[in-house]
Amino acid sequence: MTPTVPELLMGNFLCLMEPPPPESSGDFLQSRIGVTGMISLLCAQEAERGIAARVWENGAIREMLTAAAGAYGHRFADAAKGEDRDLSLAALDAANAALRRSLIDLHIAVEVARDAALDTAIRGLYVKMADARRLDLPPLPAG
């Protein structure tokens, strides 16, 4: 399971609302606050860039499926139909999951057919997808 931004932020809230036992103050409490802050930082990045990344990714997968449909079957063109009208993360993720399953099916067919050019294009898309979803950690403090 990949937790959603709301689930992560709710966890942060609950973590900060529960007072630590007296014996776990000091380093433990400092670490707890540090992890909570890090999760909040990553959630902020996801909230800032997540929708744009998913809209781009869904479009790129649809283009790949549509382009390959002639050679690999119209089921890929059918899987590519639609557009992202609901721009909530939940709706975009649902569409993305279906598109990714179709892309994986296409990639399997491409590998079986030993289509090196399309295999390279699909792997290139995977790299771009990973880059679009990248979250950046802050530098570690010196010491």
NORWOCOR-V593421 format. One line per field, one symbol per residue. psi: psi as a letter, one per 30 degrees, with the letter a starting at -180 (. if undefined). burial: b if it has 16 or more other C-alpha atoms within 10 Angstrom, else e. A space follows every 10 residues. Layout:
psi: ???
burial: ???
//
This chain:
psi: kjkleeeeee eeeeeffjkl lefgabeeee eeeeeeeeee eeeeeeeefe eeeeeeeeee eeeeeeefee fgkffeeeff llljejglee eeeeeeeeee eeeeeeeeee eefhieeeee eeeeeeeeee efgkkkklkk kk.
burial: eeeebeebbe ebeeeeeeee eeeeeeeebe ebeeebeebb bbbeebeeeb bbbbbebbbb bbebbbebbe ebeeebbebb eeeeeeeebe ebbebbeebb ebbeebbeeb eeeeeeebbe ebeebeeebe ebbebeeeee eee
//
